[in-house]
Amino acid sequence: MKAKTILDVREGYSLGMLSGMTWGLDTVLISVILSIAPFSSSAILVVSGVFVCSFIHDTFAAMWMTLFWGFRKRIKLLASKIKTRDGLFCVLGAILGGPIGMSFYVLAIKNAGPAYTAIIASCYPALGVTLAGIILKEKTSIKGYLGLLICLFGISLLSFEPCESALSSSVYMGILFAIISALGWALESVVCAYGMKRGNVTPEMALAIRELSSSIVYGSLVIPLFCGGYSGVIEVASSISIFWLLLVALIGVISYLTWYKSIDTIGASRAISLNVTYSFWTILFSVLLFDGTFSIKILICSLLIMGGVALAVGNPKNILNIS
């Protein structure tokens, strides 16, 4: 945690909340894109569309970050940082959170269904906070843990849909995949925070490394293994969806950049607690922009999530030990 003043802490809070808002918007827009052609009409993309979408999303995000560093004429500096110890930790974080976290999340949905997957994967902040305490020595108060538990309860309740079928071996396998996904996402924040800890790699550099690494691993491993080749990517690239994915990738870059800056400023544990509000923002944007369903359950869960976050992040003065 690099915050030195109350203003720094408040900036970290604002960035963490903005990361959740923009990721919620990113999620809604990707959901809309996946529901239209060619994702909804192609036999190939109906099965592998999420992987193709994730690959293109991260590839465009990497392009945006490359343009950013190219505009600043600091591509060589970025390239030199990738080879350093801190840069390699950011590469590892990217692989853990992107291809591993997302791929196992999709596999979990396929085997166990969205209800079990969403509930288990939503536990990644608790894992992240625990790992941040062990690896980064970040201290979290009892009130902070209580707030996080309330937040996770609200998310689980929001995501839960009763499943009437008996558990099969496929469902148990899906639950295992969901646990791996949650662990990958939790480790991403902690490993990237460790990579930025010494200040040699800035959040902007870490994000560029993250998107480039994720795009390369998706393109070289995930797409060939899970999609059987690049025909789906070519099909999307030749459609109108590509322009929407370009825009959504920019929103994703803003989300990740604000999240990484929040991690760098107030620490991984508090940044995670703010970022996880994306579930609330996803539903809010769905209601406001696409006439999604709103209910008393959503209202209660949203209040639980926001209240839990307020407890988890704490008072800026307490964080800095100011009386």
VOPAGU-2260 file (C-alpha; in pm, 1 decimal, decimal comma):
REM VOPAGU-2260
SITE   aa  ch    i         X         Y         Z
SITE  MET   A    0       0,0       0,0       0,0
SITE  LYS   A    1     153,3     328,7    -115,2
SITE  ALA   A    2    -110,0     573,6      13,7
SITE  LYS   A    3      45,1     837,5     239,9
SITE  THR   A    4    -240,8    1081,7     290,4
SITE  ILE   A    5    -618,2    1068,6     330,9
SITE  LEU   A    6    -650,3    1208,7     -21,4
SITE  ASP   A    7    -441,7     915,9    -152,0
SITE  VAL   A    8    -667,9     666,6      25,8
SITE  ARG   A    9    -983,0     833,3    -103,7
SITE  GLU   A   10    -837,5     830,6    -454,9
SITE  GLY   A   11    -769,0     457,6    -413,7
SITE  TYR   A   12   -1129,8     406,5    -301,0
SITE  SER   A   13   -1264,7     602,0    -598,3
SITE  LEU   A   14   -1045,9     410,6    -843,6
SITE  GLY   A   15   -1150,5      77,2    -690,5
SITE  MET   A   16   -1518,4     167,0    -717,3
SITE  LEU   A   17   -1471,6     292,8   -1074,6
SITE  SER   A   18   -1305,0     -38,0   -1163,2
SITE  GLY   A   19   -1614,8    -222,2   -1041,1
SITE  MET   A   20   -1849,7      12,9   -1230,7
SITE  THR   A   21   -1662,5     -17,6   -1561,1
SITE  TRP   A   22   -1623,5    -395,7   -1529,2
SITE  GLY   A   23   -1997,6    -420,3   -1467,6
SITE  LEU   A   24   -2057,3    -220,4   -1787,8
SITE  ASP   A   25   -1798,7    -433,0   -1971,2
SITE  THR   A   26   -1979,0    -749,8   -1857,6
SITE  VAL   A   27   -2320,3    -626,3   -1973,1
SITE  LEU   A   28   -2191,3    -518,7   -2315,0
SITE  ILE   A   29   -2007,2    -847,7   -2370,1
SITE  SER   A   30   -2326,7   -1034,1   -2277,4
SITE  VAL   A   31   -2514,0    -833,9   -2541,3
SITE  ILE   A   32   -2243,9    -900,2   -2802,6
SITE  LEU   A   33   -2254,7   -1274,4   -2728,7
SITE  SER   A   34   -2631,3   -1272,1   -2789,5
SITE  ILE   A   35   -2609,3   -1135,8   -3145,6
SITE  ALA   A   36   -2468,4   -1265,7   -3473,1
SITE  PRO   A   37   -2229,7   -1423,0   -3542,6
SITE  PHE   A   38   -2205,7   -1551,1   -3182,0
SITE  SER   A   39   -2573,1   -1652,2   -3175,3
SITE  SER   A   40   -2588,0   -1797,9   -3526,3
SITE  SER   A   41   -2256,8   -1975,0   -3584,9
SITE  ALA   A   42   -2237,9   -2341,2   -3481,3
SITE  ILE   A   43   -1871,4   -2294,5   -3392,5
SITE  LEU   A   44   -1922,3   -1979,3   -3186,0
SITE  VAL   A   45   -2222,9   -2111,7   -2994,6
SITE  VAL   A   46   -1979,5   -2358,5   -2834,1
SITE  SER   A   47   -1654,7   -2158,2   -2822,7
SITE  GLY   A   48   -1782,8   -1800,3   -2840,1
SITE  VAL   A   49   -1679,7   -1702,7   -2485,5
SITE  PHE   A   50   -1317,9   -1807,4   -2544,6
SITE  VAL   A   51   -1307,4   -1628,9   -2880,5
SITE  CYS   A   52   -1464,8   -1318,4   -2728,3
SITE  SER   A   53   -1215,9   -1320,6   -2437,7
SITE  PHE   A   54    -922,2   -1362,3   -2676,1
SITE  ILE   A   55   -1032,9   -1074,8   -2900,3
SITE  HIS   A   56   -1120,1    -860,2   -2595,9
SITE  ASP   A   57    -772,8    -903,0   -2442,8
SITE  THR   A   58    -601,3    -865,0   -2780,8
SITE  PHE   A   59    -773,6    -531,3   -2841,2
SITE  ALA   A   60    -698,4    -427,2   -2483,4
SITE  ALA   A   61    -331,7    -507,0   -2549,1
SITE  MET   A   62    -353,5    -297,9   -2865,8
SITE  TRP   A   63    -496,9      -0,7   -2673,5
SITE  MET   A   64    -216,9     -24,3   -2416,6
SITE  THR   A   65      47,1     -55,7   -2690,1
SITE  LEU   A   66     -90,8     258,6   -2854,9
SITE  PHE   A   67     -80,1     432,0   -2515,8
SITE  TRP   A   68     287,1     349,3   -2465,8
SITE  GLY   A   69     364,7     419,4   -2831,4
SITE  PHE   A   70     205,2     764,5   -2802,5
SITE  ARG   A   71     427,8     830,9   -2501,1
SITE  LYS   A   72     726,6     697,1   -2699,2
SITE  ARG   A   73     816,2     454,0   -2420,1
SITE  ILE   A   74     772,0     116,6   -2589,1
SITE  LYS   A   75    1138,4      30,6   -2526,5
SITE  LEU   A   76    1098,7     104,4   -2155,3
SITE  LEU   A   77     792,8    -121,4   -2138,9
SITE  ALA   A   78     978,6    -400,1   -2322,6
SITE  SER   A   79    1268,4    -377,0   -2078,7
SITE  LYS   A   80    1034,9    -402,1   -1777,6
SITE  ILE   A   81     877,5    -726,8   -1901,4
SITE  LYS   A   82    1214,5    -900,4   -1865,2
SITE  THR   A   83    1261,3    -791,8   -1502,5
SITE  ARG   A   84    1166,6    -989,5   -1191,2
SITE  ASP   A   85     872,3    -757,3   -1118,9
SITE  GLY   A   86     757,7    -771,7   -1481,1
SITE  LEU   A   87     759,0   -1151,7   -1478,1
SITE  PHE   A   88     536,9   -1149,5   -1168,3
SITE  CYS   A   89     290,3    -936,8   -1366,5
SITE  VAL   A   90     306,9   -1191,5   -1650,7
SITE  LEU   A   91     232,4   -1469,8   -1401,2
SITE  GLY   A   92     -59,7   -1269,2   -1258,5
SITE  ALA   A   93    -196,6   -1219,0   -1609,1
SITE  ILE   A   94    -190,1   -1591,5   -1685,1
SITE  LEU   A   95    -350,1   -1677,6   -1350,2
SITE  GLY   A   96    -633,6   -1427,6   -1388,5
SITE  GLY   A   97    -692,3   -1428,0   -1763,8
SITE  PRO   A   98    -657,4   -1762,3   -1943,9
SITE  ILE   A   99    -666,2   -1978,9   -1628,9
SITE  GLY   A  100    -929,6   -1789,8   -1428,9
SITE  MET   A  101   -1161,7   -1722,6   -1721,5
SITE  SER   A  102   -1117,3   -2058,0   -1896,3
SITE  PHE   A  103   -1194,8   -2258,6   -1582,9
SITE  TYR   A  104   -1488,9   -2026,1   -1513,6
SITE  VAL   A  105   -1639,6   -2112,4   -1852,3
SITE  LEU   A  106   -1568,9   -2483,0   -1801,6
SITE  ALA   A  107   -1738,6   -2462,4   -1459,7
SITE  ILE   A  108   -2051,0   -2307,3   -1613,9
SITE  LYS   A  109   -2056,5   -2582,2   -1877,4
SITE  ASN   A  110   -2031,9   -2862,0   -1617,6
SITE  ALA   A  111   -2204,8   -2725,9   -1305,1
SITE  GLY   A  112   -2428,0   -2451,5   -1444,7
SITE  PRO   A  113   -2426,7   -2075,8   -1373,5
SITE  ALA   A  114   -2577,1   -2091,3   -1021,5
SITE  TYR   A  115   -2309,6   -2307,3    -856,6
SITE  THR   A  116   -2034,3   -2139,5   -1058,7
SITE  ALA   A  117   -2136,1   -1782,2    -972,6
SITE  ILE   A  118   -2163,5   -1857,6    -600,6
SITE  ILE   A  119   -1827,4   -2035,5    -577,8
SITE  ALA   A  120   -1640,6   -1790,4    -803,0
SITE  SER   A  121   -1777,5   -1494,9    -603,4
SITE  CYS   A  122   -1564,4   -1617,2    -311,4
SITE  TYR   A  123   -1246,7   -1502,4    -488,6
SITE  PRO   A  124   -1228,7   -1176,7    -284,5
SITE  ALA   A  125   -1215,4   -1374,7      42,3
SITE  LEU   A  126    -934,1   -1585,0    -101,4
SITE  GLY   A  127    -762,6   -1269,7    -228,1
SITE  VAL   A  128    -779,0   -1096,0     109,8
SITE  THR   A  129    -646,6   -1407,9     285,2
SITE  LEU   A  130    -361,3   -1447,9      36,2
SITE  ALA   A  131    -280,7   -1075,2      58,6
SITE  GLY   A  132    -242,5   -1116,6     433,1
SITE  ILE   A  133     -16,3   -1420,9     396,1
SITE  ILE   A  134     196,5   -1309,2      98,9
SITE  LEU   A  135     188,9    -928,8     116,1
SITE  LYS   A  136     146,1    -900,8     495,2
SITE  GLU   A  137    -153,6    -671,7     450,5
SITE  LYS   A  138    -348,4    -635,2     773,3
SITE  THR   A  139    -726,3    -667,7     767,3
SITE  SER   A  140    -937,8    -594,2    1075,0
SITE  ILE   A  141   -1218,5    -814,0    1207,5
SITE  LYS   A  142   -1460,5    -548,2    1081,9
SITE  GLY   A  143   -1297,6    -570,6     739,7
SITE  TYR   A  144   -1346,4    -947,1     723,9
SITE  LEU   A  145   -1706,1    -907,6     846,0
SITE  GLY   A  146   -1775,1    -652,7     573,3
SITE  LEU   A  147   -1627,0    -882,1     310,5
SITE  LEU   A  148   -1839,0   -1174,2     431,4
SITE  ILE   A  149   -2153,7    -957,1     412,6
SITE  CYS   A  150   -2055,3    -850,0      62,4
SITE  LEU   A  151   -1998,3   -1211,5     -45,9
SITE  PHE   A  152   -2330,0   -1317,9     108,5
SITE  GLY   A  153   -2508,4   -1049,0     -92,5
SITE  ILE   A  154   -2334,0   -1160,1    -413,2
SITE  SER   A  155   -2411,4   -1527,4    -349,8
SITE  LEU   A  156   -2776,6   -1450,3    -277,6
SITE  LEU   A  157   -2792,4   -1234,8    -589,5
SITE  SER   A  158   -2642,8   -1510,9    -804,8
SITE  PHE   A  159   -2831,9   -1803,2    -653,1
SITE  GLU   A  160   -3093,6   -1985,8    -854,9
SITE  PRO   A  161   -3228,1   -2313,5    -715,0
SITE  CYS   A  162   -3106,2   -2619,5    -900,2
SITE  GLU   A  163   -3353,7   -2904,7    -897,7
SITE  SER   A  164   -3136,6   -3174,9   -1051,2
SITE  ALA   A  165   -2928,8   -3408,2    -838,0
SITE  LEU   A  166   -2554,2   -3356,6    -829,8
SITE  SER   A  167   -2371,8   -3565,3   -1088,8
SITE  SER   A  168   -2002,5   -3631,2   -1142,3
SITE  SER   A  169   -2006,9   -3356,6   -1404,8
SITE  VAL   A  170   -2137,9   -3106,8   -1148,4
SITE  TYR   A  171   -1866,2   -3201,1    -899,3
SITE  MET   A  172   -1609,6   -3150,3   -1174,1
SITE  GLY   A  173   -1764,9   -2810,6   -1247,6
SITE  ILE   A  174   -1741,7   -2715,5    -880,2
SITE  LEU   A  175   -1371,2   -2804,1    -887,0
SITE  PHE   A  176   -1326,0   -2587,7   -1197,7
SITE  ALA   A  177   -1504,7   -2298,1   -1024,0
SITE  ILE   A  178   -1271,6   -2325,8    -724,1
SITE  ILE   A  179    -968,6   -2316,2    -957,2
SITE  SER   A  180   -1117,7   -2011,6   -1130,0
SITE  ALA   A  181   -1169,8   -1828,0    -799,2
SITE  LEU   A  182    -816,3   -1913,0    -690,2
SITE  GLY   A  183    -676,1   -1786,0   -1021,2
SITE  TRP   A  184    -855,5   -1451,7    -988,8
SITE  ALA   A  185    -752,1   -1415,2    -624,3
SITE  LEU   A  186    -387,9   -1489,6    -705,7
SITE  GLU   A  187    -390,3   -1244,3    -997,8
SITE  SER   A  188    -446,8    -943,0    -772,3
SITE  VAL   A  189    -194,1   -1057,5    -511,6
SITE  VAL   A  190      79,4   -1154,1    -760,1
SITE  CYS   A  191      37,7    -830,9    -959,1
SITE  ALA   A  192      41,6    -629,1    -635,4
SITE  TYR   A  193     367,8    -801,9    -547,8
SITE  GLY   A  194     505,2    -713,8    -891,0
SITE  MET   A  195     420,5    -345,4    -838,9
SITE  LYS   A  196     529,7    -337,6    -474,4
SITE  ARG   A  197     882,7    -204,3    -530,7
SITE  GLY   A  198     770,4      66,4    -772,7
SITE  ASN   A  199     979,1     -55,7   -1068,0
SITE  VAL   A  200     659,7    -150,4   -1255,1
SITE  THR   A  201     379,3     108,0   -1255,9
SITE  PRO   A  202       9,5      13,0   -1278,9
SITE  GLU   A  203      10,7     124,9   -1644,0
SITE  MET   A  204     307,4    -101,3   -1718,8
SITE  ALA   A  205     152,8    -389,1   -1524,8
SITE  LEU   A  206    -168,9    -359,7   -1725,4
SITE  ALA   A  207      14,5    -351,7   -2059,2
SITE  ILE   A  208     210,7    -661,9   -1955,0
SITE  ARG   A  209    -111,3    -825,7   -1834,4
SITE  GLU   A  210    -303,9    -775,4   -2157,6
SITE  LEU   A  211     -13,4    -870,8   -2383,2
SITE  SER   A  212      56,3   -1188,2   -2183,5
SITE  SER   A  213    -310,6   -1287,3   -2168,2
SITE  SER   A  214    -358,1   -1230,7   -2541,0
SITE  ILE   A  215     -52,7   -1440,7   -2630,1
SITE  VAL   A  216    -155,1   -1732,1   -2404,6
SITE  TYR   A  217    -514,2   -1722,3   -2533,2
SITE  GLY   A  218    -397,8   -1714,3   -2894,5
SITE  SER   A  219    -129,8   -1981,4   -2865,3
SITE  LEU   A  220    -293,7   -2225,5   -2619,7
SITE  VAL   A  221    -658,5   -2162,9   -2528,4
SITE  ILE   A  222    -798,1   -2104,2   -2878,1
SITE  PRO   A  223    -625,2   -2408,8   -3037,2
SITE  LEU   A  224    -708,7   -2638,0   -2741,0
SITE  PHE   A  225   -1067,0   -2535,2   -2657,8
SITE  CYS   A  226   -1187,4   -2398,8   -2991,3
SITE  GLY   A  227   -1019,5   -2639,5   -3232,5
SITE  GLY   A  228    -854,2   -2364,5   -3434,6
SITE  TYR   A  229    -901,9   -2004,8   -3543,5
SITE  SER   A  230   -1207,3   -2032,5   -3767,8
SITE  GLY   A  231   -1427,2   -1875,1   -3500,1
SITE  VAL   A  232   -1185,5   -1584,5   -3455,0
SITE  ILE   A  233   -1180,3   -1525,7   -3832,3
SITE  GLU   A  234   -1560,8   -1533,8   -3843,1
SITE  VAL   A  235   -1589,6   -1268,1   -3570,7
SITE  ALA   A  236   -1311,3   -1057,5   -3723,1
SITE  SER   A  237   -1507,5   -1033,4   -4047,8
SITE  SER   A  238   -1831,1    -923,8   -3877,8
SITE  ILE   A  239   -1970,6    -602,5   -3729,9
SITE  SER   A  240   -1915,8    -741,7   -3377,5
SITE  ILE   A  241   -1546,1    -662,8   -3408,8
SITE  PHE   A  242   -1613,8    -288,1   -3381,0
SITE  TRP   A  243   -1819,5    -332,7   -3065,1
SITE  LEU   A  244   -1547,7    -553,1   -2914,9
SITE  LEU   A  245   -1294,4    -279,8   -2990,6
SITE  LEU   A  246   -1502,7     -32,9   -2788,7
SITE  VAL   A  247   -1570,6    -277,8   -2505,8
SITE  ALA   A  248   -1198,3    -357,5   -2484,2
SITE  LEU   A  249   -1133,5      12,2   -2417,6
SITE  ILE   A  250   -1382,7       1,5   -2130,2
SITE  GLY   A  251   -1208,4    -312,5   -2004,1
SITE  VAL   A  252    -872,7    -131,7   -2015,0
SITE  ILE   A  253   -1016,5     150,9   -1803,6
SITE  SER   A  254   -1152,8    -104,2   -1555,5
SITE  TYR   A  255    -825,8    -292,4   -1519,3
SITE  LEU   A  256    -617,3      25,2   -1507,9
SITE  THR   A  257    -825,3     173,8   -1225,6
SITE  TRP   A  258    -817,3    -162,1   -1043,3
SITE  TYR   A  259    -438,2    -190,7   -1069,1
SITE  LYS   A  260    -398,8     170,3    -954,3
SITE  SER   A  261    -631,6      99,6    -662,3
SITE  ILE   A  262    -428,7    -211,0    -568,9
SITE  ASP   A  263    -109,4      -5,1    -586,2
SITE  THR   A  264    -257,3     274,3    -372,0
SITE  ILE   A  265    -462,3     107,0     -97,6
SITE  GLY   A  266    -352,2    -257,5    -121,4
SITE  ALA   A  267    -492,8    -571,5    -281,7
SITE  SER   A  268    -738,7    -658,5      -3,1
SITE  ARG   A  269    -928,0    -325,8      -8,9
SITE  ALA   A  270    -909,7    -294,0    -388,0
SITE  ILE   A  271   -1064,5    -640,9    -425,4
SITE  SER   A  272   -1348,7    -545,8    -188,5
SITE  LEU   A  273   -1431,9    -247,5    -411,1
SITE  ASN   A  274   -1382,3    -423,9    -743,8
SITE  VAL   A  275   -1621,3    -706,3    -652,8
SITE  THR   A  276   -1911,8    -458,6    -659,9
SITE  TYR   A  277   -1911,9    -522,3   -1035,9
SITE  SER   A  278   -2196,3    -770,3    -974,6
SITE  PHE   A  279   -2415,0    -485,9    -847,2
SITE  TRP   A  280   -2317,3    -254,6   -1133,6
SITE  THR   A  281   -2379,0    -531,9   -1387,8
SITE  ILE   A  282   -2741,3    -560,5   -1280,5
SITE  LEU   A  283   -2785,5    -183,3   -1252,4
SITE  PHE   A  284   -2653,8    -120,6   -1604,8
SITE  SER   A  285   -2862,0    -410,2   -1734,7
SITE  VAL   A  286   -3174,5    -249,9   -1586,4
SITE  LEU   A  287   -3092,5     103,9   -1698,1
SITE  LEU   A  288   -2959,9      35,0   -2048,0
SITE  PHE   A  289   -3131,5    -285,2   -2160,7
SITE  ASP   A  290   -3456,6    -305,1   -1960,5
SITE  GLY   A  291   -3327,6    -581,2   -1733,6
SITE  THR   A  292   -3538,6    -718,8   -1451,0
SITE  PHE   A  293   -3537,9    -539,8   -1114,5
SITE  SER   A  294   -3680,5    -688,8    -795,5
SITE  ILE   A  295   -3685,4    -656,7    -417,3
SITE  LYS   A  296   -3424,7    -934,5    -404,3
SITE  ILE   A  297   -3189,6    -730,0    -621,7
SITE  LEU   A  298   -3245,2    -421,0    -404,6
SITE  ILE   A  299   -3175,5    -610,2     -79,1
SITE  CYS   A  300   -2867,9    -783,1    -221,1
SITE  SER   A  301   -2735,8    -454,7    -358,8
SITE  LEU   A  302   -2769,8    -289,8     -18,0
SITE  LEU   A  303   -2590,9    -586,2     143,1
SITE  ILE   A  304   -2306,3    -561,7    -107,9
SITE  MET   A  305   -2259,5    -186,9     -69,4
SITE  GLY   A  306   -2289,1    -204,9     309,3
SITE  GLY   A  307   -2037,8    -488,5     322,4
SITE  VAL   A  308   -1794,5    -291,6     107,6
SITE  ALA   A  309   -1829,3      11,7     336,4
SITE  LEU   A  310   -1731,8    -207,4     632,5
SITE  ALA   A  311   -1453,6    -386,6     444,9
SITE  VAL   A  312   -1263,5     -80,5     320,8
SITE  GLY   A  313   -1286,7     104,8     654,1
SITE  ASN   A  314   -1223,3     468,4     741,6
SITE  PRO   A  315    -933,3     641,9     559,2
SITE  LYS   A  316    -803,9     779,8     891,6
SITE  ASN   A  317    -795,8     433,0    1044,4
SITE  ILE   A  318    -598,2     299,2     748,0
SITE  LEU   A  319    -333,2     567,2     796,9
SITE  ASN   A  320    -353,1     543,6    1177,1
SITE  ILE   A  321    -464,0     905,0    1204,9
SITE  SER   A  322    -668,1     989,7    1512,1
